[in-house]
Amino acid sequence: MTPGNEEFIEVCVTLVVPLAIVVPLLRFDERRLSPKQLERAWPPVSRDAAIFAPWLLLGMPQLCLPVHAVKTRGWLWGLLPGLLVALLITLFDGLLGWGLVTALEALGL
């Protein structure tokens, strides 16, 4: 496998996997919010823009998670869990890309 093919796989994984995790995660979280927290949450159009802007510009839609958590839960109860979940998604994304490249190399593809 050429270095260009490896990078192509990693870029594709980085563009697809975090977005596929963040969108359902935010919608699930919004369903669990109290009415007071839901008032502070983004309206649907703003939520979608907050997800897709970092995805299109940086390939990291998980950057909206700490902002969402702080916005709905406040600084104390929002920042650390939001950062932790964003970090876990980034770690999972990196490991998945590495695992796919390793598996394809082992298969000789």
C-alpha positions as a Python dict, from the first residue, in 0.01 Angstrom:
ca = {
    (1, 'M'): (0, 0, 0),
    (2, 'T'): (139, 338, -96),
    (3, 'P'): (160, 626, 151),
    (4, 'G'): (-97, 811, -60),
    (5, 'N'): (-347, 527, -21),
    (6, 'E'): (-290, 519, 354),
    (7, 'E'): (-354, 890, 381),
    (8, 'F'): (-664, 862, 163),
    (9, 'I'): (-810, 598, 397),
    (10, 'E'): (-728, 803, 705),
    (11, 'V'): (-885, 1118, 557),
    (12, 'C'): (-1201, 930, 458),
    (13, 'V'): (-1231, 780, 806),
    (14, 'T'): (-1170, 1118, 968),
    (15, 'L'): (-1441, 1281, 758),
    (16, 'V'): (-1705, 1010, 806),
    (17, 'V'): (-1667, 854, 1151),
    (18, 'P'): (-1677, 1159, 1382),
    (19, 'L'): (-1974, 1307, 1197),
    (20, 'A'): (-2158, 975, 1219),
    (21, 'I'): (-2103, 976, 1596),
    (22, 'V'): (-2161, 1346, 1676),
    (23, 'V'): (-2496, 1396, 1501),
    (24, 'P'): (-2683, 1111, 1675),
    (25, 'L'): (-2505, 1185, 2004),
    (26, 'L'): (-2624, 1547, 2008),
    (27, 'R'): (-2979, 1449, 1915),
    (28, 'F'): (-2982, 1183, 2186),
    (29, 'D'): (-2851, 1432, 2440),
    (30, 'E'): (-3112, 1692, 2344),
    (31, 'R'): (-3389, 1440, 2411),
    (32, 'R'): (-3256, 1389, 2765),
    (33, 'L'): (-3228, 1758, 2857),
    (34, 'S'): (-3459, 1916, 3110),
    (35, 'P'): (-3691, 2190, 2981),
    (36, 'K'): (-3465, 2459, 3132),
    (37, 'Q'): (-3156, 2311, 2966),
    (38, 'L'): (-3342, 2268, 2638),
    (39, 'E'): (-3419, 2641, 2636),
    (40, 'R'): (-3045, 2711, 2638),
    (41, 'A'): (-2969, 2456, 2363),
    (42, 'W'): (-2916, 2555, 2003),
    (43, 'P'): (-3217, 2576, 1771),
    (44, 'P'): (-3200, 2299, 1507),
    (45, 'V'): (-3052, 2516, 1231),
    (46, 'S'): (-2786, 2659, 1463),
    (47, 'R'): (-2707, 2310, 1595),
    (48, 'D'): (-2654, 2182, 1243),
    (49, 'A'): (-2431, 2480, 1162),
    (50, 'A'): (-2232, 2421, 1484),
    (51, 'I'): (-2175, 2061, 1376),
    (52, 'F'): (-2096, 2117, 1011),
    (53, 'A'): (-1877, 2429, 1035),
    (54, 'P'): (-1591, 2256, 1224),
    (55, 'W'): (-1647, 1947, 1009),
    (56, 'L'): (-1607, 2137, 684),
    (57, 'L'): (-1324, 2362, 804),
    (58, 'L'): (-1123, 2124, 1023),
    (59, 'G'): (-1273, 1778, 976),
    (60, 'M'): (-1355, 1770, 1348),
    (61, 'P'): (-1729, 1801, 1420),
    (62, 'Q'): (-1661, 1685, 1776),
    (63, 'L'): (-1539, 2038, 1855),
    (64, 'C'): (-1904, 2140, 1894),
    (65, 'L'): (-1955, 1899, 2187),
    (66, 'P'): (-1781, 2103, 2460),
    (67, 'V'): (-1966, 2415, 2342),
    (68, 'H'): (-2299, 2230, 2347),
    (69, 'A'): (-2232, 2091, 2693),
    (70, 'V'): (-2132, 2429, 2838),
    (71, 'K'): (-2427, 2599, 2670),
    (72, 'T'): (-2683, 2353, 2808),
    (73, 'R'): (-2529, 2257, 3144),
    (74, 'G'): (-2311, 2550, 3245),
    (75, 'W'): (-1934, 2578, 3285),
    (76, 'L'): (-1886, 2348, 3579),
    (77, 'W'): (-2095, 2052, 3462),
    (78, 'G'): (-2045, 2099, 3090),
    (79, 'L'): (-1685, 2170, 3001),
    (80, 'L'): (-1508, 1859, 3130),
    (81, 'P'): (-1762, 1601, 3005),
    (82, 'G'): (-1782, 1779, 2670),
    (83, 'L'): (-1404, 1782, 2631),
    (84, 'L'): (-1379, 1420, 2742),
    (85, 'V'): (-1634, 1297, 2489),
    (86, 'A'): (-1469, 1502, 2211),
    (87, 'L'): (-1132, 1355, 2304),
    (88, 'L'): (-1272, 1000, 2308),
    (89, 'I'): (-1423, 1048, 1962),
    (90, 'T'): (-1090, 1181, 1833),
    (91, 'L'): (-905, 886, 1986),
    (92, 'F'): (-1154, 636, 1842),
    (93, 'D'): (-1127, 801, 1501),
    (94, 'G'): (-747, 780, 1503),
    (95, 'L'): (-743, 419, 1619),
    (96, 'L'): (-1000, 318, 1360),
    (97, 'G'): (-802, 480, 1079),
    (98, 'W'): (-481, 315, 1200),
    (99, 'G'): (-660, -21, 1234),
    (100, 'L'): (-801, -5, 883),
    (101, 'V'): (-464, 80, 731),
    (102, 'T'): (-296, -198, 930),
    (103, 'A'): (-563, -452, 831),
    (104, 'L'): (-538, -360, 463),
    (105, 'E'): (-160, -388, 474),
    (106, 'A'): (-186, -728, 641),
    (107, 'L'): (-423, -843, 368),
    (108, 'G'): (-186, -715, 103),
    (109, 'L'): (-436, -475, -47),
}
